[in-house]
Amino acid sequence: MRRFALCAGYMGALYAFILLPVGVLVLFSFQDGRLPIPPFRGPTLRWHEAVLTDRRLMAALWNSAVVAAGSSAVATLLGFLAARGLATGRLAGAAAIRAALLAPLSVSYLVIGLGLLASLNLAGLGLSLWTVAIGHSVINLPLCFAICAAAMGPAVVQAERAARDLGAGEGRVMALVTAPMILPALAAAFLLSMTFSWDEFIIAFLLSRFEVTLPVEIWSLLRGGLNPKTNAVGSLVFLASALVVLAAELALLRRKG
Amino acid sequence: MIAARALTRRFGAQVALDAVSLTVAAGEYCVLLGPSGCGKTTLLNILGGFLDPTSGVLEIAGKPMTGVPAARRPTTTVFQDYALFPHMTVAANVAFGLRMRGWPRARRTARAAEMLALVGLEGAGGKRPADLSGGQKQRVALARALAVDPQVCLLDEPLGALDLGLRRAMQAELRAIQRRVGATFVHVTHDQDEAMAIADRLVVMNRGRIEDEGPPERVYRRPATRFAAAFLGETNAIPARVAGGRLATPLGDFGPAGGAEGARLVALIRPEHLRPDPDGPIRGRLREAVFQGQTRRVTVEAGGIALVARLPVAAPLAETVTLAFDPADIHCLPEEP
């Protein structure tokens, strides 16, 4: 009994540690006052209303959604192709290619962002949402590659051989056999990329100019001082992320069950 | 149907296939038999187009196969682990090759049902591969490979994952199905009983080379090498010498012999060809007797050689055993270094 209490207490403390900041953030988005600090004064929805009627914030939210969906689709596609190439073909230097694909995981986003900024300048490309999407594809590709590579087991490789043996060209092997067989992994890779892109600040900040994503817009909002409105928009961002992660888990669990 | 000339395949320094030449006639059931690592699967993969030979020429149905990918060969493969598509129904699995060949849906469905009936799985088309037993998956894999009416069907240890009873039943069925569809079958196995039961042409392989090939009975009774003899079943190898036109062995005179005078040979005799006979020429001491149901396997020491014989269970056993044989059952090979 004492052991149970100890475990329960430990678990409670752990979750409190993780969730308390989010809880406080959400709570003070309902603050009826000018500052999101204690004491809590009665609930109000006016800050949420202010967020939803702020055209700049709503534009940034839409930009974030488009960048997240687009960059995740590209990262998932490239990760899938890379994983397939390494699993099926007896490629020379496969280990080196694998290492190069995973390398961005070990580099900080700041360095990747600065590197991309320098490269884009060299290439003469102006900053826009497109460049943000390129940056997010770069940081999410290693994750998508790793998830797809883990799903490309011997059963998939053997089924691909069978499809080829029965006359399927590479395009149809991928579309009719490989992709359906690792669909849960593709869905998980896509949805996780979405959440990373959705939350990402530093690369979006460095690679955007006039049109910005939501985290960058929130940043400029914060520079105007603390305000329950920032809490309200933060809660909305958190809600969206949580929904996408839930979708990813459901996609994986349904296949397993 | 298949003509392979001097096929060689190296993996780094290792030679998996060493200048193998093989011809298989149309409609023949050819079995490649050998221990693991003998090159039989490498040869099958080269036939199927999954592996390129390092050197050598391969023709299938009269056309050179160099650079022709698996998808465009007149061959299909039944894989060892079946390699069914888990996300498709059984019928969609069987019809996959037809879909790739652009058959309309109605014709595909009809053909898939026909192929499932051929392998004894009528009405199973709506199931998923995960709902089938190992033997049923095996049948689906066969139906899928045969649905496109290939000229050559390649089978990679197709019965390897089945238990013994099912295996023996499937052997007979495979044979019957091959007769009905008339395609050339090339079947890889390491089970010599399976190989002898199915094959029109038996190819015994070892260390990347063909040791012997021919009708199973010929290969069993008159093997070309010691390896082929031993791999097909237990055998007694007795050192012998040609003396005065007769075969001299430590066990006595084994009858007339061909070959050069003084040549060193090995006389092979299968255990089931030794029979108990009080007047027999071989006299030895009983070392071991093991009851095996239909026969009794006895080890007899004679002339410093341990002989194995399969005797009728009813034959009386004594300290001293005398055995006889029919000289026609003796097969001589040159002594190997």
Chai-1 contact restraints between the chains, C-beta under 6 A:
chainA,res_idxA,chainB,res_idxB,connection_type,confidence,min_distance_angstrom,max_distance_angstrom,comment,restraint_id
A,Q158,B,A83,contact,1.0,0.0,6.0,A-B,restraint_1
A,A159,B,A83,contact,1.0,0.0,6.0,A-B,restraint_2
A,A159,B,F85,contact,1.0,0.0,6.0,A-B,restraint_3
A,A162,B,A83,contact,1.0,0.0,6.0,A-B,restraint_4
A,R164,B,A70,contact,1.0,0.0,6.0,A-B,restraint_5
A,R164,B,A71,contact,1.0,0.0,6.0,A-B,restraint_6
A,D165,B,A70,contact,1.0,0.0,6.0,A-B,restraint_7
A,D165,B,T76,contact,1.0,0.0,6.0,A-B,restraint_8
A,D165,B,T77,contact,1.0,0.0,6.0,A-B,restraint_9
A,L166,B,F96,contact,1.0,0.0,6.0,A-B,restraint_10
A,L166,B,G97,contact,1.0,0.0,6.0,A-B,restraint_11
A,L166,B,M100,contact,1.0,0.0,6.0,A-B,restraint_12
A,G167,B,A71,contact,1.0,0.0,6.0,A-B,restraint_13
A,G167,B,G97,contact,1.0,0.0,6.0,A-B,restraint_14
A,G167,B,M100,contact,1.0,0.0,6.0,A-B,restraint_15
A,G167,B,R101,contact,1.0,0.0,6.0,A-B,restraint_16
A,A168,B,M100,contact,1.0,0.0,6.0,A-B,restraint_17
A,V177,B,F85,contact,1.0,0.0,6.0,A-B,restraint_18
A,P180,B,H87,contact,1.0,0.0,6.0,A-B,restraint_19
A,M181,B,H87,contact,1.0,0.0,6.0,A-B,restraint_20
